[in-house]
Amino acid sequence: MKGFCERAVASDFSSKTLTDTSNRSPTSLTSVPGISDSSENKASHSDSPAYEVHAKQNGWTAAVKKAVAIGSMRRLQERVLGSTRTGISSSTSDIWLLGVCYRISQESSGDADTSNGVPAFERDFSSRILMTYRKGFDAIEDSKYTSDVNWGCMLRSSQMLAAQALLSHRLGRSWRKPLEKPLDREYIEILHYFGDSEASPFSIHNLLQAGKAYDLAAGSWVGPYAMCRTWETLARFKRVVTDLEDQPLPMAIYIVSGDEDGERGGAPVLCIEDVSRHCCEFSRGLAAWTPILLLVPLVLGLEEVNPRYIPLLRETFMFPQSLGILGGKPGASTYIVGVQDEKAFFLDPHDTQPVVNISRDDVEADTSSYHCNIIRHISLDSIDPSLAIGFYCRDKDDFDDFCLRASKLADESNGAPLFTVAQKHNLSKPVSHSESSVSTDGLQNDDSFGVLAMSDAEGHAHEDEWQLL
């Protein structure tokens, strides 16, 4: 993969044309992860002899060159992300988008709102907050990085999931981006929280600072488990230094995992007793229950997701508490927000855009770079088996409903649940799926706990092999 990408960058049809186009209209093109004109990747058209020849041609030649370049880049994206498509297919199956069902069937129905849900689905999809690669922000700490191109896709995907949790908490799941200004002040404040500077609490700068204990570093790719723990650490720090009523993330965070050290054997367990404790700690003892963000990092196979887990993953999007999935291909994370049949709809962080820092009270701000009208989808069975699922529960009743749904899903899993729910800890160590099915001698450590240099990202899936689910 490294050699393939290097050849693509050095080719006559470098990605700068595509990237510059997407900067002007971020929703107009399918971008290419790992290929860009960042300050860390200086390959440009002007470095290529072929470019000098083409530059002497007429305008129509440049147009042809641009079209070929776009086609080349799209083929490259399919090489990295797998087979991706745009738009909605001819299927009449229901679409589930973060807990909301859109009925696509054209059959007549007494309910006009559900007889054809395509326009409603499109508006919902385009209202979700998009976070992409940015260039031109202040250098991250003492590093040279003023862009996260080629390595920040998992951080951006996690920002999208956290932004969706904040939208649900502050504006409700039914919120849609206003068609006219002034914009919602709370919506603008959420975007401000994710600006690309240390002043914004959930910036890439602060995420990297919080993730140092999990070896997060600028220029390296991070896995889902480390990303979840990083959010937990950052939220805890913000809670300590901020008054309770001014919390930028006004909810507790609970990581559904084997134990505090990340040891995993069998399906992870959501312990209700632990969730209650997290809520109490978040409120500083003032409330028995608070809103809570649940993150479930998982490894569901070797090089691809074990087919038995596909129906379970699809079912999680039917939960009203759904926040989607951090997933994609090794080294190319996306934010998966919906499903239809075997397709997964996702927001892609791999477009490169100039840095935008929105003031928290600028209700006239241009927020177009934070939304996408292009509906992209990939096959569910092609996503990386190392992923993380998110859920948001507003109150105790919402959490109880989530537990009922999760327990039912586990009961219907034929002995292979994504995770289970228990009231208290079971002191006996569960038998892992790998122990009951195959020896793990000689298998490598799971890099979903740490980071990868981008040149090694293609081998990410192979290093998950020690845990067979």
Solvent accessible surface area in square Angstrom, and as a share of the most:
residue,aa,sasa,rsa
1,M,65,0.29
2,K,109,0.46
3,G,31,0.30
4,F,53,0.22
5,C,24,0.14
6,E,95,0.43
7,R,157,0.57
8,A,17,0.13
9,V,30,0.17
10,A,78,0.61
11,S,43,0.28
12,D,51,0.26
13,F,54,0.23
14,S,3,0.02
15,S,5,0.03
16,K,68,0.29
17,T,31,0.18
18,L,4,0.02
19,T,9,0.05
20,D,42,0.22
21,T,20,0.11
22,S,1,0.01
23,N,30,0.15
24,R,172,0.63
25,S,45,0.29
26,P,16,0.10
27,T,26,0.15
28,S,53,0.34
29,L,21,0.11
30,T,15,0.08
31,S,6,0.04
32,V,4,0.02
33,P,5,0.03
34,G,22,0.21
35,I,6,0.03
36,S,5,0.03
37,D,25,0.13
38,S,3,0.02
39,S,49,0.31
40,E,48,0.21
41,N,46,0.23
42,K,147,0.62
43,A,32,0.25
44,S,25,0.16
45,H,18,0.08
46,S,74,0.48
47,D,103,0.53
48,S,9,0.06
49,P,103,0.65
50,A,21,0.17
51,Y,74,0.28
52,E,98,0.44
53,V,90,0.52
54,H,55,0.25
55,A,65,0.50
56,K,167,0.71
57,Q,88,0.39
58,N,103,0.53
59,G,60,0.58
60,W,172,0.60
61,T,18,0.11
62,A,57,0.44
63,A,61,0.47
64,V,77,0.44
65,K,19,0.08
66,K,73,0.31
67,A,64,0.49
68,V,64,0.37
69,A,1,0.01
70,I,25,0.13
71,G,23,0.23
72,S,30,0.19
73,M,2,0.01
74,R,104,0.38
75,R,157,0.57
76,L,6,0.03
77,Q,2,0.01
78,E,71,0.32
79,R,140,0.51
80,V,21,0.12
81,L,1,0.00
82,G,15,0.14
83,S,63,0.41
84,T,13,0.08
85,R,126,0.46
86,T,78,0.45
87,G,29,0.28
88,I,44,0.23
89,S,51,0.33
90,S,114,0.74
91,S,29,0.19
92,T,80,0.46
93,S,40,0.26
94,D,46,0.24
95,I,0,0.00
96,W,58,0.20
97,L,0,0.00
98,L,1,0.00
99,G,15,0.14
100,V,43,0.24
101,C,35,0.21
102,Y,17,0.06
103,R,115,0.42
104,I,8,0.04
105,S,35,0.23
106,Q,122,0.54
107,E,135,0.61
108,S,115,0.74
109,S,60,0.39
110,G,93,0.90
111,D,69,0.36
112,A,84,0.65
113,D,122,0.63
114,T,45,0.26
115,S,29,0.19
116,N,66,0.34
117,G,2,0.02
118,V,37,0.21
119,P,87,0.54
120,A,49,0.38
121,F,0,0.00
122,E,79,0.36
123,R,102,0.37
124,D,0,0.00
125,F,1,0.00
126,S,22,0.14
127,S,1,0.01
128,R,3,0.01
129,I,4,0.02
130,L,3,0.01
131,M,4,0.02
132,T,1,0.00
133,Y,3,0.01
134,R,5,0.02
135,K,49,0.21
136,G,56,0.54
137,F,6,0.03
138,D,107,0.55
139,A,46,0.35
140,I,4,0.02
141,E,82,0.37
142,D,152,0.79
143,S,41,0.27
144,K,147,0.62
145,Y,44,0.17
146,T,41,0.24
147,S,1,0.01
148,D,0,0.00
149,V,1,0.01
150,N,20,0.10
151,W,6,0.02
152,G,0,0.00
153,C,0,0.00
154,M,3,0.01
155,L,1,0.01
156,R,3,0.01
157,S,0,0.00
158,S,3,0.02
159,Q,0,0.00
160,M,1,0.00
161,L,6,0.03
162,A,2,0.01
163,A,0,0.00
164,Q,5,0.02
165,A,0,0.00
166,L,0,0.00
167,L,1,0.00
168,S,11,0.07
169,H,41,0.18
170,R,64,0.23
171,L,46,0.23
172,G,20,0.19
173,R,48,0.18
174,S,95,0.61
175,W,22,0.08
176,R,52,0.19
177,K,49,0.21
178,P,30,0.19
179,L,153,0.76
180,E,137,0.62
181,K,103,0.44
182,P,94,0.59
183,L,11,0.05
184,D,50,0.26
185,R,138,0.50
186,E,69,0.31
187,Y,0,0.00
188,I,0,0.00
189,E,26,0.12
190,I,0,0.00
191,L,0,0.00
192,H,38,0.17
193,Y,18,0.07
194,F,2,0.01
195,G,2,0.02
196,D,3,0.02
197,S,24,0.16
198,E,111,0.50
199,A,88,0.68
200,S,4,0.03
201,P,17,0.11
202,F,1,0.00
203,S,0,0.00
204,I,0,0.00
205,H,6,0.03
206,N,23,0.12
207,L,0,0.00
208,L,7,0.03
209,Q,91,0.40
210,A,16,0.12
211,G,0,0.00
212,K,104,0.44
213,A,88,0.68
214,Y,64,0.24
215,D,97,0.50
216,L,8,0.04
217,A,50,0.39
218,A,24,0.19
219,G,19,0.18
220,S,24,0.15
221,W,5,0.02
222,V,1,0.01
223,G,0,0.00
224,P,2,0.01
225,Y,7,0.03
226,A,0,0.00
227,M,1,0.00
228,C,1,0.01
229,R,8,0.03
230,T,0,0.00
231,W,8,0.03
232,E,16,0.07
233,T,38,0.22
234,L,5,0.02
235,A,8,0.07
236,R,109,0.40
237,F,111,0.46
238,K,32,0.14
239,R,42,0.15
240,V,114,0.65
241,V,93,0.53
242,T,31,0.18
243,D,85,0.44
244,L,48,0.24
245,E,140,0.63
246,D,89,0.46
247,Q,15,0.07
248,P,11,0.07
249,L,6,0.03
250,P,33,0.21
251,M,2,0.01
252,A,2,0.02
253,I,10,0.05
254,Y,14,0.05
255,I,9,0.04
256,V,0,0.00
257,S,13,0.09
258,G,41,0.39
259,D,60,0.31
260,E,130,0.58
261,D,129,0.67
262,G,2,0.01
263,E,91,0.41
264,R,19,0.07
265,G,12,0.12
266,G,5,0.05
267,A,18,0.14
268,P,9,0.05
269,V,56,0.32
270,L,0,0.00
271,C,1,0.01
272,I,35,0.18
273,E,78,0.35
274,D,17,0.09
275,V,0,0.00
276,S,41,0.27
277,R,110,0.40
278,H,30,0.14
279,C,0,0.00
280,C,58,0.34
281,E,88,0.40
282,F,15,0.06
283,S,5,0.03
284,R,115,0.42
285,G,52,0.50
286,L,141,0.70
287,A,42,0.32
288,A,84,0.65
289,W,44,0.15
290,T,12,0.07
291,P,29,0.18
292,I,0,0.00
293,L,2,0.01
294,L,0,0.00
295,L,7,0.03
296,V,0,0.00
297,P,4,0.02
298,L,6,0.03
299,V,1,0.01
300,L,1,0.00
301,G,6,0.06
302,L,73,0.36
303,E,102,0.46
304,E,107,0.48
305,V,2,0.01
306,N,39,0.20
307,P,99,0.62
308,R,124,0.45
309,Y,2,0.01
310,I,11,0.05
311,P,65,0.41
312,L,13,0.06
313,L,0,0.00
314,R,51,0.19
315,E,63,0.28
316,T,3,0.02
317,F,1,0.00
318,M,57,0.26
319,F,8,0.03
320,P,71,0.44
321,Q,5,0.02
322,S,7,0.05
323,L,2,0.01
324,G,2,0.02
325,I,0,0.00
326,L,4,0.02
327,G,3,0.02
328,G,2,0.02
329,K,46,0.20
330,P,34,0.21
331,G,8,0.08
332,A,0,0.00
333,S,2,0.01
334,T,0,0.00
335,Y,1,0.00
336,I,0,0.00
337,V,0,0.00
338,G,0,0.00
339,V,2,0.01
340,Q,1,0.01
341,D,61,0.32
342,E,90,0.40
343,K,33,0.14
344,A,0,0.00
345,F,0,0.00
346,F,1,0.00
347,L,1,0.01
348,D,1,0.01
349,P,0,0.00
350,H,4,0.02
351,D,2,0.01
352,T,4,0.02
353,Q,2,0.01
354,P,64,0.40
355,V,42,0.24
356,V,48,0.28
357,N,86,0.44
358,I,11,0.06
359,S,58,0.38
360,R,115,0.42
361,D,83,0.43
362,D,56,0.29
363,V,30,0.17
364,E,100,0.45
365,A,10,0.08
366,D,100,0.52
367,T,5,0.03
368,S,65,0.42
369,S,15,0.10
370,Y,5,0.02
371,H,13,0.06
372,C,3,0.02
373,N,105,0.54
374,I,50,0.25
375,I,12,0.06
376,R,4,0.01
377,H,16,0.07
378,I,3,0.02
379,S,44,0.28
380,L,0,0.00
381,D,79,0.41
382,S,27,0.17
383,I,1,0.00
384,D,6,0.03
385,P,0,0.00
386,S,5,0.03
387,L,0,0.00
388,A,1,0.00
389,I,2,0.01
390,G,0,0.00
391,F,1,0.00
392,Y,13,0.05
393,C,0,0.00
394,R,98,0.36
395,D,66,0.34
396,K,83,0.35
397,D,112,0.58
398,D,38,0.19
399,F,1,0.00
400,D,54,0.28
401,D,49,0.25
402,F,0,0.00
403,C,12,0.07
404,L,132,0.66
405,R,92,0.34
406,A,2,0.02
407,S,40,0.26
408,K,129,0.54
409,L,15,0.07
410,A,19,0.15
411,D,120,0.62
412,E,100,0.45
413,S,10,0.06
414,N,150,0.77
415,G,63,0.61
416,A,1,0.01
417,P,20,0.12
418,L,6,0.03
419,F,7,0.03
420,T,43,0.25
421,V,34,0.20
422,A,32,0.25
423,Q,109,0.48
424,K,131,0.55
425,H,110,0.49
426,N,122,0.62
427,L,174,0.87
428,S,70,0.45
429,K,126,0.53
430,P,74,0.46
431,V,110,0.63
432,S,9,0.06
433,H,36,0.16
434,S,9,0.06
435,E,116,0.52
436,S,84,0.54
437,S,82,0.53
438,V,71,0.41
439,S,77,0.49
440,T,51,0.30
441,D,127,0.66
442,G,82,0.79
443,L,58,0.29
444,Q,105,0.47
445,N,132,0.68
446,D,9,0.05
447,D,18,0.09
448,S,2,0.01
449,F,56,0.23
450,G,17,0.17
451,V,44,0.25
452,L,17,0.08
453,A,52,0.40
454,M,58,0.26
455,S,54,0.35
456,D,77,0.40
457,A,7,0.05
458,E,88,0.40
459,G,28,0.26
460,H,0,0.00
461,A,6,0.05
462,H,86,0.39
463,E,48,0.22
464,D,0,0.00
465,E,45,0.20
466,W,70,0.25
467,Q,9,0.04
468,L,34,0.17
469,L,17,0.09
